[in-house]
Amino acid sequence: MAKVITPSIPASHGTYVTELAGHTTVVKDGLVVTMDDQRNVIEGGAVAIEGERIVAVGETSTILGAYHPDVMVSAKGGIVIPGLICAHTHLYGILLRGASINLPPSTDFTQNLQRVWWPMDQAMEMRDAYASALMSSVEFLRTGTTTFADTFSGPNAMAGVLDSIEKGVDEVGIRGVISFEATERRSHEEGEKGVEENIRFIKKPKAGRCKGMMSLHASFTVSDSLIEEGADRARELKAPLTMHASEGRGDLYHNLELYGLRTVERLSRLGFLGPDVVLAHAVHINEDELKLLKRSGTNVAHNPMSNMLNAVGTAPVDRMREEGINVALGNDGYIFDAFENMRAAFLVHKLHREDPRILSPLDVFEMATVDAARAYHLDDLGSLQPSKKADLVILKPRLPTPLTASTVYGHLVNSICGGDVDTVLVSGEVLLDGGKLTRLDREEASRTSQEAASSLWTRLGDVTSQVDVLKGR
């Protein structure tokens, strides 16, 4: 007889993680948002899972007529969505939350790097990388994100640091595409070491759900030679490739002054662009650069809340989508709740263009699911379809208006928040059950994070602004 589990019943917490191996699970009676090619939404829908993959999606009566599950999970009254994907983050940014650093307030993005982020990079230790990965993964899981792409920076915690990040992520059980942010701000040798750490981790055999990628910090902190080397090595290894691009005007001006080219023009000249590349931000780009992105198939990770926090401007996301450029949604290490980021993306472009028609709720939800999967060639993620990995989220919101197939996207973007996440499965394994973690104690993870943050803040207590001379090489 199948076991029926109702996600909101606390007694079920953690009772069936080990039962999933070799068994069939059915998530039933929910409003299933498939994000398949037809964007089908199924009222009274179900998802059948065998092992770690989805085998069928349809109406509950049809699925239960075809499958005899060992485990049933009730999504009655709720919404079933694909696990959300964050296309760009900095896990270690969580340790800066609420910190008070004894430095003058920054007046622009470059000063923010010099006065906050670069001193923090210098202070990072291995345990900070682990603690931040652990707690950030917990926050992602609790708010419905099951996969993320991360870049870590820390010149004094480099060799082997990606293993520490992987450990934290694996303990929670979600997926990570992780990398070290190679930079030549201090020396060319340091940039080379960053590239080598990425290569080491990409090649390393992995038992968990993390994979590696190649990351270069930004075009104003790396030379032509390192850009070319990073791209060549990533492509040899068939790994994703990422870089910050034109986040602030300083990046654009640096390239114009030293190379006579705009940021994307320089990256194009160096052969960096391509469908295996995700450019983070791409705020200060023009129509010519849009054409280069389109022609090369380059992806963009849009980070609206971080862009607002750093006051760098608004990326031309509506123009990118019009041109057919793939745009995915990230958080840049700021707010980890994807629903807040979706809402920000939905609103900020309307304000910027003074046009309420810019971006629909479906457009934004695509950026957090199928478009993010496409950006990193995660072909078995991003939608609920047969043969895809069984990464899914059950939402249990209390809504003031009816929930139907025609209203669900509006609710996902305008009504729902991370606190409405009830149950999360990754590869068919229940990692969040009735809002509770199944693999580890959330309070213990919080203690680990708070201890690391307290120590880091002490080390940052006497920091001074780091003004590095960013020369062309």
Sequence and secondary structure as in RCSB ss.txt:
>XXXX:A:sequence
MAKVITPSIPASHGTYVTELAGHTTVVKDGLVVTMDDQRNVIEGGAVAIEGERIVAVGETSTILGAYHPDVMVSA
KGGIVIPGLICAHTHLYGILLRGASINLPPSTDFTQNLQRVWWPMDQAMEMRDAYASALMSSVEFLRTGTTTFAD
TFSGPNAMAGVLDSIEKGVDEVGIRGVISFEATERRSHEEGEKGVEENIRFIKKPKAGRCKGMMSLHASFTVSDS
LIEEGADRARELKAPLTMHASEGRGDLYHNLELYGLRTVERLSRLGFLGPDVVLAHAVHINEDELKLLKRSGTNV
AHNPMSNMLNAVGTAPVDRMREEGINVALGNDGYIFDAFENMRAAFLVHKLHREDPRILSPLDVFEMATVDAARA
YHLDDLGSLQPSKKADLVILKPRLPTPLTASTVYGHLVNSICGGDVDTVLVSGEVLLDGGKLTRLDREEASRTSQ
EAASSLWTRLGDVTSQVDVLKGR
>XXXX:A:secstr
  EEE TT GGGTTSSTTT TT EEEEEEEEEE   TT  EEEEEEEEEETTEEEEEEEHHHHHHH   SEEEE 
TTSEEEE EEEEEE GGGGGGTT   SS   SSHHHHIIIIIHHHHHH  HHHHHHHHHHHHHHHHHTTEEEEEE
EE  TTS TTHHHHHHHHHHHHT EEEEEEEE  SS HHHHHHHHHHHHHHHHS  SSSEEE EEEEETTSS HH
HHHHHHHHHHHTT  EEEEESSSHHHHHHHHHHHSS HHHHHHHTT  STTEEEEE  S  HHHHHHHHHHT EE
EE HHHHHHHT     HHHHHHTT  EEE  TTS   HHHHHHHHHHHHHHHHT TTSS HHHHHHHTTHHHHHH
TT TTSSS  TTSB  EEEE    SS   TTTHHHHHHHT  GGGEEEEEETTEEEEETTEESSS HHHHHHHHH
HHHHHHHHHHTT           
